[in-house]
Amino acid sequence: MYLSRLRLNPADPRARRDLADPYEMHRTLARVYALDATQPPARFLWRKERGAGGWPDGTVLVQAAEPGRWAVLDEPAGYLQSLEPDKPVDLAALVQPGRCFRFRLQANPTVTRQGKRYGLVREDEQLGWLNRQGERCGFAVQAALCSASERLSTRQGRQGHQPGGGQRITVQSVLFEGVLCATDAAALQAALPRGLGHAKALGLGLLSLAPLAD
């Protein structure tokens, strides 16, 4: 698995467009992981990071199974301010049974009722969703805070940004941060590349782990 950190240039109109619209950001990053314009991209996850004040600061974290073709983003130049590409992560070495981590996860907590999916807006429901994800994915939440709860909306599809075009997509997003411990290392190793929850194309589902000091 590989992690990359991008800082987009707010003076570049392409960067401003992508930072304002998660669907456009996903389309841009998909070019990095596709061999050419005719091929679908390899699986990747991404998240807009937040600065010290809690607001997005133009930094984007990207996780993928393969290294990216980052040169395509700066053609023509000006899209990126900085790039830290393709830091390798050994999941087997990182995730050990019983090991505890600080975590960050921007996700779409949902529940399905009568075949329809609903976003969860109450904090207790959001934390309940996170605990259920842990049961499925091999971790136990020790402490967690919910912040930046908001609704993301975009138009999706080839005609999405023409007047009246595309399908309107609206999802609930929340930022979880705290401490978790691995209860099933194999399950957690498998879950990290897949991501958690729905709406991954909109920058949700990337679970970041930093080991606690021993």
N, C-alpha and C positions, 0 to 999 in steps of 0.2 A: 504494500500500500504506500501511496505517496501523498504528501501534504505540500501545498503551495500557498504562498501568501502574496496577494496582489494589492497594490495601492493605486487606485485609479486617479487620473488627472482631472480635477473638477473643471479645468479650463477647456477640456476637450468635449465637444458636443456629443460624441458617441458615448463617452464615459458618463456624462450627465444623464443621457437617455437610459443607460443600463442601470445606473444607481436608482433611478426613479421608477423603474418598471421591472419586476422580477422575471417576467416572461422574456423580455428583451435580454436581460442578463444571462438567462439560461441559453438562449439562442446563440449569444456570442461565445459563451464558454463551450458550447457543443462543438464549435469549429475547432477548438483546441484538441478535442478527443476523437475527432473523425479523421480517417485517413485521407478522405477527399470529400467533395461536395455530394457525391452519390452514396456515401456510406453512412450508416447511423453511427452516432458517437458511442464509445465505450462508456460504461457506467461511471458517473461521477456525482458527487454531492458538493454543495457550496453553501456559504452563509455570509451575509454582510455582518461585519464585526462592528462593535460599538466602542467608542472612545471613553475617556475617563468620565465625561459628563453623562454617559449613557446614550449618546446620540450616534448614529452611524457616521463614520469618519472617512469613508471612501476606501476602507480596507475590506477585501474579500478573501475568505479562506476557502480553499478548494481541496477536496480529497478524491483520489481516484486510484484504480488498480494499476494503471499504466502511467508512465511519464507523459506530459503534455507537449504539444507542438506550439510553444508559446510565441514563436515569431509571428504567427498569424494575427495576433492581437495588435501588434504595432506596425501594421501595414495599412495606411501610412502611419508614420511615427506620431506620437503624442498621446495615445490612449493611456499608457501606463506612466506613473511616476516612479514606481519601483516594483521589483519582482524578486521573490525568493522562491525558486522553483523546485518542485519534486524532491522534497526531503523524504528519504525512505524511512518507513516505520515497520519494524519487525513485530507483528501482532503477537506471535507466540512468546516473544521475550517480554513484551509490554504487559500483556494480560496474563496474570498468574492467579491460581486459586487463592481466594482470600485477600488479594491485594486491593488496597483502597486508593481512590483517585478523587481529585477535584474534577468536576465535569461542567460542561456547558452544552446546552442543547436548545436550539430554536426549532420549535416543532408545531405541528397542527394536531392538538388533542381533540379527539372526536369520540362520539358514540353512535352506534347504528341502532335505530329504532324502526321497526316495520319496513326494513329494507332501505331506509333513507339515512344518510350520514349527517350528523349535526356537530357543529363545533361547540366545544365546552368553554364557557366563559367564567364560571365561578372558580375561585382558586382551589377550593376543596375538590371539585370535580377534576380540575387539571392535574392536581397532585395525585388523585386516585388513578388517573390515566397513566401517569408516569410510573407509579408503582406496578401497575399491570404490565407495562412494557418491561419492567425489570424482571418480573416473574417469567415472562416469555423469553427474554434475551439474556438471562444469566447474571443479573446484578440486583443488589438490594440498595435502596436509597437510604442513606443515613441522615441526611439533611438536605433540604431543597428550598429555594426561594423562586417564586414566579414574578416576572417583571415584563415590561414591554408587551403587555397583552393588547393585541390590536387585530383589526380585520385587514387582510391584504386583498386587493382587487386588481384584476388585469383582464384584458381581452386576449384570448388565445386563438391561434389559428393563422393561416396565411393572410387573411384579410383583417386581422385583429385590430390594426391601428389605422384602418380607413374608417371614415364616418359610418357608424352603424354596423361595422363588420366584426366578425369573430364572435366567439362565445364568451360571455362575461363569466369569469371565475372569481369567487370570493371565498376566502378561507380564514379561519381563526388561527392566529399565530401567537405564541407565547415563548418567552425566554426562560428556561430553567437553568439554575446554577446551584451547585452544592457539592455534596460528597456522596459517593457511592462505592460499594465494594463488590468485587467479582464473586459470585456464588457458583457459577458454572463457566469456567474459563473458555471452554470450547464454544459454548453458545454465544458468549459475549464477543469472542473473536469473529464468529460468523456474522453477528449482527452489525458490527461496526462498518464494514464495507457496504451493507445494504441500506443502512440508515433506519431511523425509527419514524413510524407514522406515515401519513399521506402527504401529498403536495410537495414532493421532493424537487420537482422542477422549479418551484417557486422559492427555492433557497431554504427549505425546511428539512429536518431530519438528520442533520450531521451532528453526531455525538462526539465531542472532543474530550479527551482524558489527559490529565496530568498527574503522575504518581505523587501521593503524599510522601513527605520526607519520613524515612524510617526512624 
